[in-house]
Amino acid sequence: MLKRNSSGFLSHRFSHFLPHLLLVMSGASLTLAFAPFNLWLITIPALALAFRQIIKLKHKPFLAGWLLGAGWFGAGVSWVHVSIADFGGLPLIASIGLMALLCGYLALYPALAIKFTAKYFPTRLWPMALPFFWVVAEWLRSWMLSGFPWLSLGYSQLDSPLAGFAPIIGETGITALLVLSAALLALINNKRTVFNAALVISCLFVSGYMLSQHTWVKPKQTYSVGMAQGNIAQSLRWVPEQDEPTMQTYWSLTEGLWSNDLVVWPEAAVPKLEPLAQPFLAQVNERAFNENTALITGIVNYNWETDEAWNNLIVLGKRNDDAAYPDYQYFHNNRFAKHHLLPVGEFVPFEDWLRPLAPLFDLPMSSFSRGDFQQPNLEANGIKLAPAICFEITFPRQVIANVHADTDMIITVSNDAWFGRSHGPAQHLQIAQMRALEMGRPVLRATNNGITAFIDHKGKINAVLPQFEAASITAPVIATTGFTPYYHLQDLGVWFIVTLLLIGAVVVKRRG
């Protein structure tokens, strides 16, 4: 009798925790929808399973939403742990604790979206109401505490028919469509609801496919571009004795690239501060000009008088294709200063308190000044480029602010050596692909150790270098002109859709 009671108790406890476990597992499975796995078909079923479990937990919508988010971000941004553990100088238990804190914080956003939906609307109206609250939560996540819009659901659909919506309503709009579709699936309980879900999802996928066949921008001119990937270990990046070897590595890798219209080096490829690197920069500037080309490189500039530092991109060689002399001189205006700085990595909030606590809060080059939100395009050998340094490519509004009518392409440089062999760099590349699709502009992505890639205006990768190799690559790049609807609408399109759905939900609710 005791055994039977004990077995029954365990069975009851397991059935009690099973919905919670399924929520975490559903969230974790979303990681497979993103790069490098790219199993985009998983997204809607995984969300639908989670929403169905949330509906079962009627009185715990916030907890249920938080568990979904904990699984989603716990697995999806686990690559952050690599940088904390390998370069943060913290004991394992502390680095795990920081990761748990980050994932717990990010999980608050889906939790809030589900909480407000459950509070004001019955479950039958979730397909109409939840997309609005989800988009609000994602909007908050994109700017709260400087913003961390990583792993937004729409990025998972780059290879799906829904990608056709990106040039119109952007990645956030695709996210809203995914939430709508998953909520419809979660409510299936008879033939009518099966038909409704199948009809809506089919219409969305067919419409997305048809839209993807349309080209919103026009080809302008084809340029030959070369990029160098130095593969410098992160532990050596700011070691003074390694400055010369690093610069010689990039000089050697560029020997076969001078015949291109443009050459690109990654973020902080020149490891010396710009005032101290003048002899080397003068050498590169003169060589690029004599080779009838231009070279863009990342470098850190430091003003000794004001004690300010900037994470910069600068242009060396020819500014215009008919330039009579080399363009570069120290502090010239053909440069870009990173605006959206990475917390802890590039600025430390409450630094007087945090810096003494651990090496994580006192990393080299972690006290930058912020550039303007909108800056002139870089001009290199007559090519106009809208820059985004590393983390900035995740913020579409900032990228849009720097794309103009005469912008030929987007350039983004990065150093993902912080994240080792994790899936972080692949996700970072996927984000850059989405920006290309939204803006209708090709993207040049140069990185220290990968993934260096050429992305066309449709978001497709034309050429790529393997990770963790010192190598160079050349490819033709078709510059484009014109704008996508998303460029003009920005997020107005998705706000219109989700607000209209919400109004419909309110009307249906009032009519009972």
Legacy VTK file of the C-alpha trace (Angstrom):
# vtk DataFile Version 3.0
C-alpha trace
ASCII
DATASET POLYDATA
POINTS 512 float
0.000 0.000 0.000
2.843 2.347 0.864
4.561 1.598 -2.445
1.352 2.297 -4.358
0.873 5.604 -2.546
4.520 6.537 -3.099
4.247 5.693 -6.800
1.060 7.694 -7.093
2.667 10.670 -5.342
5.677 10.622 -7.697
3.374 10.285 -10.703
1.356 13.263 -9.490
4.477 15.350 -8.914
5.814 14.497 -12.384
2.524 15.384 -14.072
2.554 18.659 -12.116
6.023 19.637 -13.346
5.689 18.251 -16.892
4.079 21.407 -18.364
6.853 23.519 -16.799
9.512 21.204 -18.226
7.894 21.284 -21.663
7.965 25.080 -21.586
11.710 25.161 -20.923
12.353 22.497 -23.569
10.174 24.304 -26.127
12.118 27.498 -25.525
15.467 25.701 -25.753
14.456 24.011 -29.023
14.047 27.445 -30.636
17.868 27.637 -30.738
17.799 25.026 -33.514
15.779 27.424 -35.695
18.620 29.968 -35.739
22.086 29.774 -37.279
24.152 27.654 -37.500
21.384 25.003 -37.422
18.814 26.914 -39.525
15.927 24.497 -38.871
13.398 27.299 -39.417
10.413 24.909 -39.540
10.802 24.314 -35.795
9.842 27.857 -34.792
6.058 27.764 -35.134
5.530 24.234 -33.679
7.877 24.956 -30.750
6.054 28.202 -29.949
2.660 26.523 -30.382
3.601 23.770 -27.934
4.758 26.394 -25.444
1.583 28.471 -25.818
-0.546 25.346 -25.340
1.260 24.554 -22.094
0.864 28.168 -20.962
-2.878 27.962 -21.556
-2.970 24.835 -19.398
-1.242 26.730 -16.570
-4.177 29.123 -16.336
-3.182 30.928 -13.163
0.557 31.215 -13.848
0.979 33.094 -17.142
3.944 35.156 -15.984
5.853 32.147 -14.639
4.992 30.136 -17.733
6.191 32.902 -20.046
9.344 33.272 -17.996
10.103 29.531 -18.259
9.666 29.719 -22.037
12.097 32.650 -22.130
14.563 30.930 -19.798
14.829 27.974 -22.154
14.906 30.204 -25.238
17.714 32.476 -24.061
19.462 29.964 -21.826
20.271 27.800 -24.836
20.289 30.533 -27.479
22.763 32.986 -25.948
24.875 30.430 -24.106
27.799 31.702 -26.203
28.025 34.722 -23.866
29.338 32.317 -21.220
32.433 31.658 -23.387
33.572 35.270 -23.144
32.776 35.501 -19.420
34.503 32.221 -18.553
37.533 32.546 -20.857
38.255 36.267 -20.594
36.283 37.517 -17.592
38.639 36.225 -14.934
35.775 34.934 -12.797
35.441 31.529 -11.099
33.098 29.101 -12.850
30.294 29.499 -10.318
30.355 33.274 -10.752
30.319 33.120 -14.563
27.394 30.676 -14.470
25.622 33.000 -12.062
26.083 35.978 -14.389
24.764 33.947 -17.320
21.733 32.896 -15.280
21.133 36.530 -14.359
21.290 37.626 -18.017
18.971 34.858 -19.223
16.578 35.465 -16.341
16.431 39.137 -17.245
15.804 38.448 -20.959
13.080 35.935 -20.052
11.105 38.752 -18.399
10.065 40.119 -21.806
8.103 37.112 -23.122
6.772 36.700 -19.581
5.363 40.230 -19.612
3.873 39.767 -23.097
2.053 36.604 -22.036
1.021 38.047 -18.665
-0.722 41.070 -20.196
-2.342 38.974 -22.923
-3.721 36.487 -20.393
-4.884 39.276 -18.082
-6.989 41.159 -20.615
-8.059 38.551 -23.175
-9.528 35.026 -23.144
-7.408 32.352 -24.775
-9.609 32.206 -27.894
-8.448 35.758 -28.712
-4.733 35.162 -28.183
-3.948 34.988 -31.942
-5.231 38.565 -32.230
-3.906 40.012 -28.959
-0.590 38.267 -28.257
1.281 39.636 -31.332
0.718 43.196 -30.060
2.070 42.550 -26.567
4.930 40.465 -27.984
6.030 43.299 -30.280
5.806 45.762 -27.360
8.017 43.450 -25.291
10.549 43.113 -28.134
10.571 46.886 -28.587
11.354 47.286 -24.879
14.086 44.648 -25.114
15.687 46.577 -27.975
16.470 49.645 -25.851
16.166 48.844 -22.127
19.611 48.871 -20.445
21.071 49.933 -23.837
19.226 47.082 -25.611
19.870 43.427 -26.378
17.571 42.470 -29.309
19.530 39.299 -30.042
17.694 36.094 -31.021
14.447 37.797 -31.987
12.261 35.149 -33.612
12.119 36.683 -37.091
15.833 36.042 -37.679
15.085 32.311 -37.760
13.099 32.700 -41.003
15.831 33.911 -43.362
15.561 30.695 -45.393
11.775 30.370 -45.147
9.090 31.884 -47.408
8.290 34.357 -44.624
11.581 36.119 -45.419
9.681 37.772 -48.267
8.017 40.034 -45.688
11.352 41.434 -44.420
11.685 44.233 -47.014
8.170 45.414 -46.031
7.658 44.909 -42.293
11.176 43.925 -41.215
12.353 41.215 -38.880
9.987 42.395 -36.118
7.044 42.043 -38.494
8.041 38.445 -39.235
8.203 37.850 -35.475
4.583 39.049 -35.149
3.477 36.679 -37.931
5.205 33.756 -36.194
3.478 34.511 -32.881
0.101 34.798 -34.634
0.624 31.470 -36.424
1.806 29.660 -33.280
-1.136 30.980 -31.234
-3.565 29.658 -33.870
-1.918 26.228 -33.741
-2.003 26.226 -29.941
-5.805 26.607 -29.972
-6.532 23.667 -32.279
-9.237 21.459 -30.740
-11.627 20.667 -33.611
-11.893 20.649 -37.411
-12.849 24.310 -37.577
-9.783 25.488 -35.650
-7.567 23.175 -37.747
-8.976 24.755 -40.899
-8.545 28.305 -39.585
-4.924 27.726 -38.565
-4.057 25.964 -41.811
-5.700 28.684 -43.911
-3.952 31.613 -42.185
-0.514 29.967 -42.074
-0.761 28.834 -45.694
-1.758 32.340 -46.823
1.194 33.838 -44.943
3.712 31.423 -46.421
2.348 31.718 -49.970
2.272 35.524 -49.704
5.809 35.575 -48.332
7.049 33.400 -51.170
5.396 35.631 -53.791
6.875 38.741 -52.187
10.338 37.182 -52.176
10.203 36.985 -55.976
10.020 40.758 -56.217
13.158 42.921 -56.255
12.592 46.250 -54.510
15.890 47.880 -55.482
17.874 48.180 -58.694
21.501 47.164 -59.419
23.756 50.183 -59.690
27.342 49.113 -60.313
29.556 46.108 -59.676
32.684 46.536 -57.568
35.502 44.145 -56.782
36.080 43.943 -53.018
38.718 42.105 -51.015
38.641 41.328 -47.287
41.346 40.053 -44.935
40.765 37.865 -41.865
43.780 37.892 -39.544
42.639 35.228 -37.042
44.469 36.911 -34.164
43.847 35.153 -30.838
41.839 37.290 -28.428
44.471 36.776 -25.722
47.022 38.519 -27.991
44.847 41.371 -29.236
46.138 44.070 -26.886
49.561 42.685 -25.984
52.056 45.429 -27.001
54.654 42.911 -28.188
52.099 41.553 -30.676
51.347 44.897 -32.367
53.956 44.534 -35.122
53.244 40.839 -35.857
49.512 41.603 -36.101
50.013 44.504 -38.483
52.407 42.446 -40.615
49.817 39.657 -40.747
47.268 42.010 -42.297
49.866 43.560 -44.592
50.807 40.106 -45.896
47.192 38.995 -46.309
46.506 42.093 -48.393
49.282 41.505 -50.934
46.887 39.688 -53.240
44.025 42.164 -52.726
45.419 45.478 -54.004
43.869 45.066 -57.447
40.361 45.359 -55.969
38.251 48.534 -55.965
38.107 48.285 -52.163
39.914 46.362 -49.416
38.419 45.847 -45.927
40.082 44.903 -42.648
38.008 44.022 -39.545
37.305 45.782 -36.261
40.468 47.088 -34.578
42.629 45.221 -37.105
45.349 47.794 -36.388
46.023 47.107 -32.692
47.898 50.329 -31.940
46.125 53.505 -30.937
45.707 55.676 -34.026
48.102 58.455 -32.870
50.803 55.815 -32.279
50.149 53.924 -35.516
50.875 56.851 -37.853
53.980 55.356 -39.551
52.123 52.145 -40.411
48.959 53.994 -41.496
51.017 56.279 -43.735
52.555 53.215 -45.381
49.136 51.626 -46.008
47.671 54.962 -47.146
50.388 55.482 -49.749
50.317 51.874 -50.970
46.521 51.905 -51.385
46.661 55.174 -53.321
49.440 53.948 -55.588
47.473 50.755 -56.242
44.465 52.885 -57.261
42.254 51.593 -54.448
41.059 52.342 -50.903
41.330 50.388 -47.675
38.973 50.544 -44.706
40.222 49.350 -41.336
39.094 49.320 -37.753
41.278 51.146 -35.236
41.019 52.730 -31.802
41.540 56.481 -31.711
42.570 58.207 -28.491
42.650 61.906 -27.694
45.390 62.518 -25.131
44.038 65.979 -24.258
40.436 64.996 -23.500
41.147 61.404 -22.430
38.508 60.135 -24.900
38.714 56.973 -26.988
36.614 55.905 -29.980
36.134 52.604 -31.747
36.670 53.840 -35.323
36.557 52.829 -38.939
38.881 54.909 -41.132
39.490 55.120 -44.882
43.015 54.993 -46.330
44.079 55.508 -49.946
41.653 57.030 -52.453
38.521 58.818 -51.278
37.152 59.418 -54.775
37.943 57.465 -57.893
39.554 60.613 -59.364
41.464 61.602 -56.202
44.760 63.391 -56.871
46.366 62.511 -53.532
45.916 60.021 -50.654
42.914 60.814 -48.464
44.087 59.922 -44.989
45.478 62.257 -42.385
45.082 61.948 -38.637
41.571 62.838 -37.447
40.269 63.383 -40.996
36.475 63.317 -41.371
36.297 60.194 -43.529
35.748 57.994 -40.496
33.011 56.437 -38.385
32.876 56.255 -34.582
30.839 53.447 -33.047
27.633 54.733 -31.487
25.997 51.719 -29.825
28.579 50.545 -27.321
28.483 47.103 -25.748
27.947 47.154 -21.960
30.989 45.868 -19.998
32.913 45.213 -23.252
33.080 48.871 -24.390
31.719 50.846 -21.464
31.177 49.887 -17.845
28.107 51.271 -16.068
28.878 52.351 -12.503
32.520 51.753 -13.371
33.881 53.251 -10.140
32.143 50.441 -8.272
32.375 47.582 -10.747
35.923 47.848 -12.147
37.647 46.843 -8.891
35.393 43.789 -8.445
36.722 41.477 -11.193
38.806 41.447 -14.391
35.517 41.104 -16.335
34.735 44.736 -15.505
38.240 45.973 -16.284
38.933 44.564 -19.743
41.327 46.351 -22.125
39.610 48.947 -24.329
36.405 49.001 -22.256
35.924 52.742 -21.825
34.944 54.200 -25.204
33.207 57.453 -26.028
30.062 57.258 -28.132
29.872 58.463 -31.725
26.777 60.175 -33.133
23.661 58.136 -33.932
23.751 59.410 -37.511
27.074 60.003 -39.286
28.169 60.608 -42.888
28.791 57.526 -44.993
32.365 56.396 -45.464
33.604 57.178 -48.964
36.257 54.831 -50.335
37.396 55.005 -53.968
34.060 56.597 -54.825
32.014 53.907 -53.019
29.563 55.117 -50.343
29.270 52.752 -47.367
26.937 52.834 -44.345
28.960 51.471 -41.380
27.935 49.378 -38.392
30.591 48.132 -35.987
29.975 44.719 -34.408
26.911 44.836 -32.091
25.427 47.808 -33.982
24.206 45.612 -36.832
21.486 44.262 -34.496
19.771 47.683 -34.391
17.848 48.249 -37.641
16.817 51.806 -36.768
20.438 52.873 -36.465
21.378 51.171 -39.729
18.449 52.867 -41.489
19.536 56.250 -40.126
22.864 55.855 -41.925
21.595 54.499 -45.260
20.960 57.299 -47.762
19.870 57.588 -51.394
23.491 57.411 -52.602
24.585 54.633 -50.212
26.032 51.785 -52.280
26.405 49.126 -49.594
26.581 48.447 -45.862
29.836 47.547 -44.136
29.950 45.807 -40.770
33.173 44.777 -39.018
33.514 42.654 -35.932
35.773 40.670 -33.659
33.911 37.527 -32.593
37.019 35.869 -31.156
35.417 36.524 -27.756
32.964 33.680 -28.413
35.230 30.841 -29.505
33.612 27.939 -31.343
30.109 28.718 -30.102
27.090 29.501 -32.285
27.338 33.238 -31.475
29.287 34.225 -34.638
26.841 32.338 -36.878
23.912 34.137 -35.256
25.760 37.435 -35.725
26.145 36.719 -39.448
22.441 35.837 -39.679
21.554 39.230 -38.214
23.703 40.952 -40.859
21.888 38.955 -43.554
18.539 40.234 -42.268
19.764 43.850 -42.416
20.738 43.332 -46.066
17.280 41.965 -46.869
15.473 44.747 -44.985
17.510 47.566 -46.559
18.003 46.123 -50.040
21.731 46.786 -49.798
24.641 44.323 -50.012
26.593 43.875 -46.782
30.357 43.451 -46.427
31.141 41.624 -43.190
34.820 41.567 -42.189
35.812 39.819 -38.963
38.993 38.948 -37.124
38.463 35.185 -37.016
35.183 34.604 -38.849
32.648 34.604 -40.148
33.885 36.947 -42.930
31.289 37.011 -45.708
29.823 38.809 -48.720
26.027 39.180 -48.474
23.916 40.327 -51.410
20.860 42.629 -51.230
18.579 39.570 -50.902
20.354 38.481 -47.723
22.116 35.556 -49.427
25.784 34.734 -48.785
27.787 34.894 -52.022
31.234 34.126 -50.627
32.582 33.273 -47.190
35.856 32.515 -45.408
36.050 29.571 -42.994
36.390 30.426 -39.322
39.683 30.309 -37.429
41.856 30.706 -40.525
44.119 33.605 -41.506
43.038 34.199 -45.080
41.835 36.719 -47.628
38.928 36.656 -50.053
37.782 38.568 -53.133
34.290 38.752 -54.628
32.218 41.001 -56.888
29.648 43.149 -55.068
26.640 44.634 -56.854
25.801 48.012 -55.340
22.087 48.897 -55.363
19.963 52.008 -55.555
16.416 52.689 -54.410
14.680 51.744 -51.176
12.581 48.922 -49.798
9.170 49.724 -48.261
10.664 48.898 -44.851
13.200 51.692 -45.236
10.344 54.210 -45.405
7.903 52.500 -43.027
10.437 51.180 -40.507
8.327 49.688 -37.697
5.125 51.509 -38.651
4.107 48.518 -40.765
4.285 45.995 -37.941
2.683 48.418 -35.469
-0.229 48.906 -37.876
-0.750 45.143 -38.213
-0.578 44.263 -34.517
-2.653 47.291 -33.462
-5.344 46.371 -35.982
-5.380 42.816 -34.625
-5.601 44.130 -31.058
-8.542 46.383 -31.937
-10.242 43.379 -33.502
-9.682 41.396 -30.310
-11.162 44.216 -28.202
-14.239 44.422 -30.442
-14.797 40.635 -30.373
-14.330 40.563 -26.603
-16.920 43.296 -26.030
-19.423 41.466 -28.193
-18.888 38.379 -26.066
LINES 1 513
512 0 1 2 3 4 5 6 7 8 9 10 11 12 13 14 15 16 17 18 19 20 21 22 23 24 25 26 27 28 29 30 31 32 33 34 35 36 37 38 39 40 41 42 43 44 45 46 47 48 49 50 51 52 53 54 55 56 57 58 59 60 61 62 63 64 65 66 67 68 69 70 71 72 73 74 75 76 77 78 79 80 81 82 83 84 85 86 87 88 89 90 91 92 93 94 95 96 97 98 99 100 101 102 103 104 105 106 107 108 109 110 111 112 113 114 115 116 117 118 119 120 121 122 123 124 125 126 127 128 129 130 131 132 133 134 135 136 137 138 139 140 141 142 143 144 145 146 147 148 149 150 151 152 153 154 155 156 157 158 159 160 161 162 163 164 165 166 167 168 169 170 171 172 173 174 175 176 177 178 179 180 181 182 183 184 185 186 187 188 189 190 191 192 193 194 195 196 197 198 199 200 201 202 203 204 205 206 207 208 209 210 211 212 213 214 215 216 217 218 219 220 221 222 223 224 225 226 227 228 229 230 231 232 233 234 235 236 237 238 239 240 241 242 243 244 245 246 247 248 249 250 251 252 253 254 255 256 257 258 259 260 261 262 263 264 265 266 267 268 269 270 271 272 273 274 275 276 277 278 279 280 281 282 283 284 285 286 287 288 289 290 291 292 293 294 295 296 297 298 299 300 301 302 303 304 305 306 307 308 309 310 311 312 313 314 315 316 317 318 319 320 321 322 323 324 325 326 327 328 329 330 331 332 333 334 335 336 337 338 339 340 341 342 343 344 345 346 347 348 349 350 351 352 353 354 355 356 357 358 359 360 361 362 363 364 365 366 367 368 369 370 371 372 373 374 375 376 377 378 379 380 381 382 383 384 385 386 387 388 389 390 391 392 393 394 395 396 397 398 399 400 401 402 403 404 405 406 407 408 409 410 411 412 413 414 415 416 417 418 419 420 421 422 423 424 425 426 427 428 429 430 431 432 433 434 435 436 437 438 439 440 441 442 443 444 445 446 447 448 449 450 451 452 453 454 455 456 457 458 459 460 461 462 463 464 465 466 467 468 469 470 471 472 473 474 475 476 477 478 479 480 481 482 483 484 485 486 487 488 489 490 491 492 493 494 495 496 497 498 499 500 501 502 503 504 505 506 507 508 509 510 511
